[in-house]
């Protein structure tokens, strides 16, 4: 079975590559970056692994800053706040669903 590090490294690379298609004229009209939210959130919740590989966290932050089409919505802001809380507390067992319930908000990843 592949390690979390290996799988997360591949996921971050795939998210990064997908985001980079946005800058290529032949793909600029495609809505491919709309599919980044779920893998981005899944990757960001792997806090312990990201702490071991800080460049992956930098990549994810860069991707979120330029490739998240829903970045200014209430849903995206709630998700970002919770992901930042998981990162700042270094909580690798952060339950984003439970935290959403505690905040009385709904989050949509699809």
N, C-alpha and C positions, 0 to 999 in steps of 0.2 A: 504494500500500500504506500502511496506517495505521502511524503511528509507535508504538513501544513505550510512549511516554508516554501517548498517546491510549488505547491498548488497556488499559494498566494502570489508568489513571484510571477507565475504564468498569468494569473488573473490581472495583476497590475500591468504587466506588459501588454496584455490584450486590450485593456481599458485605455491605456496610453496610445496604442496604435489606432484604435477606433477614434479617439479624440483627434489625433493628428490628421485623419482623413478630412476633417472639417476645413483644413487650410489648403487642401488641394482643389483647384478649380473644377476638375472633372467630377468631384464628389460633393461640392459645396451645396448643391440643391437637395441632396439626400438628407433624410431625417435620422441618420444612424445614431447621432448623439442622444436621441430621445431614449435609447435603450441602455444608457449608462447608469441610471439611478440604482437599480437593484444590485448589479455587481459592485458598484461603488460602495454602497452601504454594507454589503457583505464583507468587502475587503476592510473597510474602516472598523468593523466590529472585531477584527482579529488584532486586538490591541497588543498583546504580548509579542506577536510576530512582527508587527510594525515597529515596536520598540527595539527589536533586534536588527531591523533593517530600516533605519530612518530615511533613506533615500526613497523607499517605496511610499512612505507617508508624504514626502515632498511631492512625488509624482501624483499621488491621489489629490493632494491639495491643488496642484496646478491644474489637473484635469477638471476639478470641481469649479475652479475659478473661471475657466474659459469654455467649458463644454457642457455645462448643465443648463439646458433650456428652461428648466422650471426653477432656477435658483432664486427667483424673487417671490415665489409663491409662499403662502403660509405653510403649506405642507413641507416644502423644502427647508424653510427656516426652522420649523420644529425638528425635522430630521437632523439638520446641521447642529442645532443646539444640543441634541441628545448625543450625537456622535462626538462632539467636542467635549461633552461632559465625560463620556467613556474614556476619551484620550487623556483629558486632564487628571482624572482620578486613576488612570492606568488600570481600569477595570476590564479585564479580559472576559469576564462573565456578565458583562452588561446586558441586561434584557431590555431591548428597545421597545418591545411590546408592553411590558410591564411599566416602563417609564412613560410611555404614551398614555396608558390608562391613568397613571398617577397625575399626569398633567391634564387629564380630561380632553385629550386631543386624539384625532384619528390620523394615522399616517397611511399613505398609499405609495407602494413601491412599484406598482405595475401600471 
